Amino acid sequence: MEKARIILIGREIKKIHEVCSQIIDITKKIGSKFAGPISIPTRKMKITTLKSPDGEGTSTWERWEMRIHKRIIDLEANERTLRQVMRIQVPDGVHIEIELTK
């Protein structure tokens, strides 16, 4: 039986959880097996910059951080399940990757 691995990537965790719950609801209705969502450690991208443009004066710094969240869902790749998953409305800011394996 083929398996599908769905990887969800995004900056806003609420949107990722919404898509995860939609995928899980679909698989439960159809009755296929699934595992997940498995959370991958959050990647934190940090940038520290000097506030003043010329470097003179007080040395005050701005710190910026962007967090990237990932979730993985494994499920049986039957045709009916994949068609329903493809119809899900994906919000902006969420990237989906679907990999088929044996």
C-alpha positions, 0 to 999 in steps of 0.5 A, spaced: 500 500 500 502 506 498 503 512 503 502 519 502 507 524 507 504 531 507 508 536 510 506 543 512 510 549 513 508 556 515 509 562 519 503 562 523 501 556 527 494 557 527 493 556 520 497 550 520 493 547 525 487 548 521 489 545 515 492 539 519 485 538 523 481 538 516 486 533 513 485 529 519 477 530 519 477 527 511 481 521 513 477 519 519 470 520 514 473 516 509 476 511 514 483 510 512 489 510 517 493 516 518 499 518 523 500 525 526 501 531 526 508 530 528 511 537 530 518 538 527 522 543 531 521 550 530 526 554 526 528 561 529 531 566 524 534 572 528 537 578 525 540 584 530 541 590 527 543 597 529 538 602 530 542 608 527 543 609 520 550 612 521 553 608 527 554 614 531 550 616 538 547 611 542 548 604 540 541 601 540 539 595 537 533 592 534 532 584 534 527 581 529 525 574 529 521 569 524 519 562 526 518 557 521 513 551 524 513 544 520 508 539 521 508 532 518 502 527 517 502 520 514 496 517 511 494 511 506 494 514 499 488 511 496 485 515 490 479 517 494 483 520 500 488 524 496 482 527 491 479 530 498 485 532 501 487 536 494 480 540 495 482 543 501 483 551 501 490 552 503 490 559 507 496 564 504 502 563 508 502 555 509 506 551 504 504 544 503 508 538 500 505 531 498 510 525 497 508 519 495 512 513 497 511 505 497 
